[in-house]
Amino acid sequence: MEFPIYLDNNATTPLDPRVLEAMLPYLTSKFGNAASRNHAFGWVAEEGVDYAREQAAKLIGCSDKEIIFTSGATEADNLGIKGVFEMYQEKGNHIITATTEHKAVLDTCKHLEKLGAKVTYLKVKEDGLIDLAELEAAMTEQTILVTIMYGNNEIGVIQPVKEIAAVAHKYGALFMTDATQAVGKIPVDVNADGIDLMAFSAHKMYGPKGVGVLYVRRKNPRVKVTAQMDGGGHERGMRSGTLNVPGIVGLGKACELCRLEMDEEAKRLSKLRDKLESALIVLEESYVNGNTEHRLPHVSNISFKYVEGEGLMMAMKDLAVSSGSACTSASLEPSYVLKSLGLSDDLAHSSIRFGLGRFTTEEEIDYAIENTKKAVNHLRDLSPLWEMFKEGIDLSKIEWAEH
Amino acid sequence: MAYSEKVMEHYTNPRNVGTLDKNSKSVGTGLVGAPECGDVMRLQIEVDENNVIVDAKFKTFGCGSAIASSSLATEWLKGKTVDEAMTIDNMDIVEELALPPVKIHCSVLAEDAIKSAINDYRVKNGMEPIELAKSHH
């Protein structure tokens, strides 16, 4: 086993060696500009891009003409939301999203509010899922876009995407989803799910950083977005800029591997995840955050009450995980996603996210279980709150000097 | 952010973890911070008849820097008179542990915990609490 053990695959994934191998020629001999139409260098690069586009399209069940390459999911989210707002402003100015979205969606919506958009931020239920009745109640004639993520990055819950799309379409709005955590991990089919626009990224599925996709539907309905990057008219005019050929080739290979291996990988990972989770949840006062039935197979988010996440991670120094706690003077606020579930601040501060991945082994999970248990017990020995809890003191009755 | 060696050292081998009898007249207890903010420190001192701190214990809910700050504080307190203890400044802790700016609040909390423990001791023994400067937060 090599240390530290990487269990933060929701943040990013390592590059699959097979992806690297596919990319290498495009960093050296096949260096051409895919837009160079009049010599072999350009054609070779274009071939690589075409193959990648086909693979990306196959993975999500669309036509290759509907794939717009971007620099990543953040750019794809920006292009989708801002592009729709600008393109459809004569139809309306209302956008619906949810409070647990990634910042790439939330901050884009906030930006549009300054430009005249009306945005509804739907609250989520305790399990992290949105309430479809609330969504329907929020729809108006002005609603042009509903944008709700597929799988959540912090807790892994999978939204009822198909049902959400149906509500959006019933009121004549488009449905967009940030599927960064879901594509390549679980089957995503834009037609079966009724998705009009979708963002995802290569580096969350064992591809390189700096490349992503915005899927834009071309039929039933034909969706248009206003370009946010002007220039040479690449990507059907929706995203100018010389194509990142090696990155795109890597994304294509990553998509191909996911399509071929996803089913087995998901089974293996959910088994390992469940093993980890069930071993940790037996620790007293430990809680799984978010819906455990509708959840990505590789994620587990657990709060260990009475210990603070950042301090806990230090004791888990052989494990690379992440916490919903942020103990910095810039932000004492714990994770807004966990708070949206109605978790109290202290439980949000006590959370650890485990993100398993393609290269996670059972041996590593066994180690992680022991390491985490030890760390939690060690930190609880140090915790005045744990001592008070054990003495039966009601912590909510204490007047804390908030600082 | 990487932690300094000294923070790691205190975090890995915290000094004086534990609990003193909070009902004893010779013990002063300071409980500062709040669970909602992600850090709570409890610092206790035991003072002898010569006004010397003969023992100090802590327990902390918080990040590594908060744990290290309180561990260091208990180490410094032992053997000091109460008056000397009052002069411990949070910036001394920052310097000793090489805390980055985003972790300065951990040292402030430790200073608050020291002063609050001393005041608890003073009040228990019929002395006026010392007026504390407004918290730095």
Interface residues (C-beta under 8 A of the other chain):
Chain A: Y306 V307 E308 G309 E310 G311 M314 A315 S325 A326 C327 T328 S329 A330 L332 P334 S344 D345 D346 H349 D381 L382 S383 P384 L385 W386 E387 L395 W400 A401 E402 H403
Chain B: Y3 M8 Y11 P14 V17 T19 L31 V32 G33 A34 P35 E36 C37 G38 D39 V40 M41 R42 K59 T60 F61 G62 C63 G64 S65 A66 I67 P101 V102 K103 I104 H105 C106 V108 L109 D112 S135 H137
